[in-house]
Amino acid sequence: MAVTAKARGRGGAGGIAGALRRLRGYVLRPARPVLPLYVPERSGLAMIGRRGGLLLGVMFLAMVYGLLVAILPAQLLIPAAAPLAVLALLVIWALPEAKRVPTDLLIRSYLLFMILDILWPNYLSVAVGGLPWISFRRLFGVTTSLLLLICYSMSRDFRKDISDIFRASPLLARFMLAFLAIQAIASIASTSPASTIGRFINISITITPFFFATLWILGKEQRPLVWWLRTFMLCAFVLLTIGVFEFRAEHILWADHIPSFLKVNDDRIAKVFIPQYRDHYRVVTVFSTPLSWGEFIALAAPFALHFLANARSLKAILLCLALDVLFMVSGYFSGARLSIVGIIVAHAAYLLLWALRRWRTERGGLVGVATTMLYPALAVVLALMIMFVPAVHNRVLGGGSAQMSNDGRTEQLKLGIPAIAKRPLFGYGPGEGAGAVGWRSADGFLSIDSGFLSTAADYGVLGFIAYFGAILLMAYQLAMVGLRAAVPRYPIHLALAVSFVVLLSTKSVLSQIDNEQVVYMLLGLGFALLYRSKIETSVPSQSRGAAQGMVSAGAYN
């Protein structure tokens, strides 16, 4: 036993000494050629120096970034993080091709992103210890954007799907992609790149993903259209219900119940909780102003008309009528003229498309023909009411307490045209148009009311043409496809086309981008519908009936 222990001790000592000799030999060995066709292997000291230098460099960069987070103001953290973002994009770009990519996770992230964007107040953000606000919209926007980029980088099929959907409407795709490119150019070539690049990054992670994700998910039928439509309308109904209770309470319902970690100390956010009145309390729900809430109501109203036009039972018709009335009442609660005008435009435009569609599909019927023929007379009656009935005139064209808004927009237009003429191509960059125009509201804030004017000032004439050209062309193509579609009932194309017409009416008097995520979702939905329609028209006649039956089960319920 003693001999064994002694031998073990010598073996242990010899093992340590042997390890030290091997380490010394590795460190002090000279460079030697391994194969004549390859470069000589570096010496041990060179290898240790390179790896140690890399480790020290990473530690130094980590220390520098920690110091920057501690001393820099929040607005300068984005430029400091740019190298890390570029490195992450390079890593995603270099990912290898894979048969399976996280598309299911992308769909779940998109759904959560969509619900949070519509239902969660963006001014309720996590504020911890002086760090930048952690917005839930931005957090899930980053997640969805990364998943989109990973799927696009790793899957040839995913890239082909996106390309196929764009090819279904080539001119429309050029308009939309041109606007996205102009956004980037205008941000870099702006008068204040330090500010505009940060805004562009925010747009890219909280708004742009809605367009591409909606386009792919619905275009490639990863989820049926009825899934998206019911989710969207359910969220809208929740907001309508909140609006009714808020109108009765005359304040934001959760104003006195916000946890401390969600409170952000900012004067602009404090203004959101100040009740606004114009003849009555103005509802805001989860938005920052009653105007944005009114715009959302107007954009969603055509889909309520879609459900009403496709209802068949008496119970369904009554429920859809009640929903339509709730939209109109909510527009009144917002106190926003753009909401009232948008709802009027939605009903007038949808009635025209409904009549034309019915005339086309029911050759022997008189309802479609009579409605189409009487439509000009109905339009004249509506115009006369707007012009000569004071209550309607003031709510549509303005007057009384709303006249100041009209005067302000006139002054902004006079100041805006010369400002745009100074930088006509790419404008002043995202969010810088108001400063270039130079009009201030009564409380001293820089402001632009018209979305047309703000788009031209921010992105120039090229951006204006690309953005509103895409909206106009989308509305036209959807209306034509919806009128000609050989399917039963009234396709969703008509309601979406009307929603874009409503958007043009609201953008004429509103420049706020609270609903821009919804607009990008609708644009993605439009591309998906046009792509699906092109596929259905290319189906051979013997199988077209089955394809139409599948579409009717989803898009027309």
Secondary structure, 3 states (H helix, E strand, C coil): CHHHHHHHHHHHHHHHHHHHHHHHHHHHCCCECCCCCCCCECCHHHHHHHHHHHHHHHHHHHHHHHHHHHHCCHHHHHHHHHHHHHHHHHHHHCCCCCCCCCHHHHHHHHHHHHHHHHHCCCCCCECCCCCCCECHHHHHHHHHHHHHHHHHHHCHHHHHHHHHHHHCCHHHHHHHHHHHHHHHHHHHCCCCHHHHHHHHHHHHHHCHHHHHHHHHHHHCCCCCHHHHHHHHHHHHHHHHHHHHHHHHHCCCCCCCCCCHHHCCCCHHHHHHCCCCECCCECCCCCCCCHHHHHHHHHHHHHHHHHHHHHCCCHHHHHHHHHHHHHHHHHHHHHCCHHHHHHHHHHHHHHHHHHHHHHHHHCCCCCHHHHHHHHHHHHHHHHHHHHHHCHHHHHHHCCCHHHHHHHHHHHHHHHHHHHHHHHCCCCCCCCCCHHHHHCCECCCCCECCCCHHHHHHHHHHHHHHHHHHHHHHHHHHHHHHHHHHCCCCCCCHHHHHHHHHHHHHHHHCCCCCCCCHHHHHHHHHHHHHHHHHHHHHHCCCHHHHHHHHHHHHHHHCC
